[in-house]
Amino acid sequence: GHDPRDYALMSFGGAGPLHAAEVARSLGMSEIIVPEAPGILCAEGLIVSDLKEDFTKTVHLPLTAATGAEVTAAIAELTDRAADWFDREQVAPEVRTLAVTLDLRYVGQNYELPVTLQHPSSFELDAVRLLFFEAHRRFYGFHDPDDPVELITVRVTARGATGEPEDRHAETASAGAPAALERRPVWFESDAPVETPVYERAAIRPGNTLVGPAIIEQFDSTTVLHPGDGLRVDDARNLIITVTP
């Protein structure tokens, strides 16, 4: 239900920046983001991410006023389990958060849609139905307020905030382009190679700009800037590539 042309393409993994331009063009996307260390981005995210655990219970109930008590009891049970987990993980009370999600579907459907309660401590039937209708409209383009809805799973997500990662990029921005390491022929099309400058990623600073073609090398990946595409470096040392039509 989402148009990729409305988004930037996040390019990560060792091979991601090699192929990002072709993927972006095939999807009609105009912007690519290459993080500072794309090959280890997942590992970095694991280190700085919040502590998180999901507690679930399958209930398979019709979404009616008569089942409200059972849903409330399931939420309370999972909340107690989440509190025990917080204690075992030694998460300080001031950084604890809980989110309650219900997996809902119309009777007869094979797939559920997650709906997060606005007030996790209470179950309000009318509010939940409206949230489901909006989710169904957003994903499928329609909803039917008269069709019966059923609840499949209750989920409580416990999260312990670890704080923002340390900013390692306190440096002065520099305009223009860095010096190239070398030039080499690169095949972007099948007719002939293009003489292309090669840059070291570590030498590219916030504020630098490039116009393709260019090859940017680093230990964990290689970024390909196609002819005519633009590149700028933001304050966090991400490469922001503008894809030409």
C-alpha positions as CSV (number, residue, x, y, z in Angstrom):
1,G,0.0,0.0,0.0
2,H,3.0,2.3,-0.1
3,D,4.6,3.9,-3.2
4,P,8.4,3.6,-3.1
5,R,8.7,6.7,-5.2
6,D,7.7,8.7,-2.0
7,Y,10.8,7.4,-0.1
8,A,14.5,7.3,-0.1
9,L,16.3,4.0,-0.7
10,M,18.5,3.0,2.3
11,S,21.4,1.1,0.9
12,F,23.3,-1.2,3.4
13,G,25.1,-4.5,3.4
14,G,28.4,-5.1,1.7
15,A,26.9,-5.2,-1.8
16,G,24.0,-2.7,-1.3
17,P,25.8,0.4,-2.5
18,L,27.0,-1.5,-5.6
19,H,23.5,-2.0,-6.8
20,A,21.5,0.8,-5.2
21,A,21.3,3.0,-8.3
22,E,19.8,0.2,-10.5
23,V,17.3,-0.7,-7.8
24,A,16.3,3.0,-7.3
25,R,15.8,3.6,-11.0
26,S,13.7,0.4,-11.4
27,L,11.4,1.6,-8.6
28,G,11.3,5.2,-9.8
29,M,13.1,6.4,-6.6
30,S,15.1,9.6,-6.7
31,E,17.2,9.5,-3.5
32,I,19.6,6.9,-2.1
33,I,21.2,7.0,1.4
34,V,24.5,5.2,2.0
35,P,25.4,5.2,5.7
36,E,29.0,5.6,6.8
37,A,29.6,1.9,7.3
38,P,27.0,0.1,5.2
39,G,28.6,-3.3,5.6
40,I,28.2,-3.4,9.4
41,L,25.1,-1.2,9.7
42,C,23.0,-4.1,11.2
43,A,25.7,-4.9,13.8
44,E,25.9,-1.2,14.7
45,G,22.2,-1.1,15.1
46,L,22.2,-4.1,17.4
47,I,24.7,-2.4,19.6
48,V,22.8,0.9,20.0
49,S,19.2,-0.3,19.8
50,D,16.8,-0.4,22.7
51,L,16.2,-3.6,24.6
52,K,13.0,-5.1,23.3
53,E,10.9,-8.2,23.9
54,D,7.4,-9.3,22.6
55,F,4.9,-11.2,24.6
56,T,2.0,-12.8,22.7
57,K,-1.1,-14.8,23.3
58,T,-3.4,-16.3,20.7
59,V,-7.0,-15.7,21.6
60,H,-9.1,-16.0,18.4
61,L,-12.2,-14.1,19.5
62,P,-14.9,-12.1,17.8
63,L,-14.3,-8.4,18.3
64,T,-17.5,-7.7,20.2
65,A,-18.4,-6.1,23.5
66,A,-19.0,-9.6,25.0
67,T,-15.3,-10.5,24.6
68,G,-13.9,-7.3,26.1
69,A,-13.2,-8.9,29.5
70,E,-11.2,-11.7,27.9
71,V,-9.1,-9.3,25.9
72,T,-8.5,-7.1,29.0
73,A,-7.4,-10.2,30.9
74,A,-5.0,-11.3,28.2
75,I,-3.5,-7.8,28.1
76,A,-3.0,-7.9,31.9
77,E,-1.4,-11.3,31.8
78,L,1.1,-10.2,29.1
79,T,1.8,-7.0,31.0
80,D,2.7,-8.9,34.1
81,R,5.1,-11.1,32.0
82,A,6.7,-7.9,30.6
83,A,7.2,-6.5,34.1
84,D,9.0,-9.7,35.1
85,W,11.2,-9.4,32.0
86,F,12.0,-5.7,32.8
87,D,13.1,-6.8,36.3
88,R,15.3,-9.7,35.0
89,E,17.0,-7.4,32.5
90,Q,17.5,-4.7,35.1
91,V,15.7,-2.1,33.1
92,A,15.3,1.1,35.1
93,P,11.6,2.0,35.6
94,E,12.0,5.5,34.1
95,V,13.1,4.0,30.7
96,R,10.4,1.3,30.4
97,T,7.6,1.5,27.9
98,L,4.8,-0.9,26.9
99,A,2.8,-1.0,23.6
100,V,-0.2,-3.2,23.2
101,T,-1.0,-4.5,19.7
102,L,-4.0,-6.5,18.5
103,D,-3.8,-8.6,15.3
104,L,-7.3,-8.2,13.7
105,R,-8.9,-9.4,10.5
106,Y,-12.4,-9.7,8.9
107,V,-13.9,-13.1,9.4
108,G,-12.8,-15.2,6.5
109,Q,-9.6,-13.4,5.8
110,N,-6.2,-15.3,5.9
111,Y,-4.1,-12.4,7.1
112,E,-4.2,-10.1,10.1
113,L,-3.5,-6.4,10.4
114,P,-1.7,-5.1,13.6
115,V,-3.5,-2.3,15.4
116,T,-1.7,-0.6,18.3
117,L,-3.9,0.6,21.1
118,Q,-3.7,4.3,21.8
119,H,-4.3,3.6,25.6
120,P,-2.5,0.4,26.4
121,S,-4.1,0.0,29.8
122,S,-7.7,-0.1,28.5
123,F,-9.7,-1.9,25.7
124,E,-12.3,0.3,24.1
125,L,-14.2,-1.6,21.4
126,D,-15.4,1.3,19.3
127,A,-11.9,2.9,19.2
128,V,-10.3,-0.5,18.3
129,R,-12.8,-1.0,15.5
130,L,-12.1,2.5,14.1
131,L,-8.3,1.8,14.2
132,F,-8.8,-1.5,12.3
133,F,-11.0,0.2,9.7
134,E,-8.4,2.8,9.1
135,A,-5.6,0.2,8.9
136,H,-7.7,-1.9,6.4
137,R,-8.4,1.2,4.3
138,R,-4.8,2.2,4.2
139,F,-3.5,-1.3,3.2
140,Y,-6.3,-2.5,0.9
141,G,-8.1,0.7,-0.1
142,F,-11.4,0.0,1.5
143,H,-13.2,-1.1,4.7
144,D,-16.7,-2.4,5.5
145,P,-18.0,-1.2,8.9
146,D,-20.7,-3.9,8.9
147,D,-18.6,-7.0,8.4
148,P,-17.6,-9.0,11.5
149,V,-14.1,-8.6,12.8
150,E,-12.1,-11.1,14.8
151,L,-9.1,-10.9,17.1
152,I,-6.3,-13.5,16.6
153,T,-3.4,-12.4,18.7
154,V,-2.7,-10.0,21.6
155,R,0.8,-8.7,21.8
156,V,2.6,-6.6,24.4
157,T,5.9,-5.1,23.4
158,A,8.3,-4.2,26.2
159,R,11.0,-1.7,25.4
160,G,13.9,-0.4,27.5
161,A,15.5,2.7,26.1
162,T,19.3,2.7,26.0
163,G,19.7,6.4,25.1
164,E,21.0,8.1,22.0
165,P,24.3,6.8,20.6
166,E,27.3,9.1,21.0
167,D,27.8,11.6,18.2
168,R,31.2,10.8,16.6
169,H,31.0,13.5,13.9
170,A,31.9,16.8,15.5
171,E,33.9,18.2,12.5
172,T,33.8,21.2,10.3
173,A,32.1,20.8,6.9
174,S,34.1,21.3,3.8
175,A,32.8,22.3,0.4
176,G,33.7,20.9,-3.0
177,A,35.1,17.5,-3.9
178,P,37.9,15.5,-2.3
179,A,41.0,14.5,-4.2
180,A,40.7,11.3,-6.2
181,L,43.0,8.3,-5.5
182,E,43.2,7.3,-9.1
183,R,41.2,6.9,-12.3
184,R,40.2,3.7,-14.0
185,P,37.9,2.6,-16.8
186,V,34.4,1.5,-15.5
187,W,31.7,-0.1,-17.6
188,F,28.3,1.5,-16.8
189,E,26.8,0.7,-20.2
190,S,27.6,-2.0,-22.7
191,D,29.1,0.2,-25.5
192,A,32.3,1.5,-23.9
193,P,34.0,2.1,-20.5
194,V,34.1,5.5,-18.8
195,E,37.2,6.9,-17.3
196,T,36.1,7.2,-13.7
197,P,37.7,8.8,-10.6
198,V,38.1,6.6,-7.5
199,Y,37.8,8.0,-4.0
200,E,38.5,6.8,-0.5
201,R,35.4,6.9,1.7
202,A,37.4,8.0,4.7
203,A,38.6,11.1,2.8
204,I,35.0,12.3,2.1
205,R,33.8,14.9,4.6
206,P,30.5,16.5,5.4
207,G,29.7,19.1,2.9
208,N,31.6,17.4,0.0
209,T,29.8,17.0,-3.3
210,L,30.4,14.9,-6.3
211,V,28.8,14.4,-9.7
212,G,29.1,10.9,-11.3
213,P,30.7,8.9,-12.5
214,A,32.6,7.9,-9.4
215,I,33.7,4.9,-7.4
216,I,33.9,5.2,-3.6
217,E,35.9,2.5,-1.9
218,Q,36.0,1.5,1.8
219,F,36.8,-1.6,3.8
220,D,33.3,-3.0,4.1
221,S,31.7,-1.9,0.8
222,T,32.0,0.0,-2.5
223,T,29.6,2.7,-3.7
224,V,29.0,3.3,-7.4
225,L,27.9,6.8,-8.5
226,H,26.5,6.5,-12.0
227,P,27.2,9.2,-14.6
228,G,25.0,12.3,-14.0
229,D,24.0,11.3,-10.5
230,G,24.8,13.8,-7.8
231,L,26.2,13.1,-4.3
232,R,26.5,15.2,-1.1
233,V,27.7,14.2,2.3
234,D,25.5,15.2,5.3
235,D,26.6,15.9,8.9
236,A,26.4,12.3,9.9
237,R,28.7,11.3,6.9
238,N,25.9,9.6,5.0
239,L,26.3,9.7,1.3
240,I,23.1,11.2,-0.1
241,I,22.8,10.3,-3.8
242,T,20.4,12.1,-6.2
243,V,19.4,9.7,-9.0
244,T,18.9,11.4,-12.4
245,P,15.9,10.2,-14.4
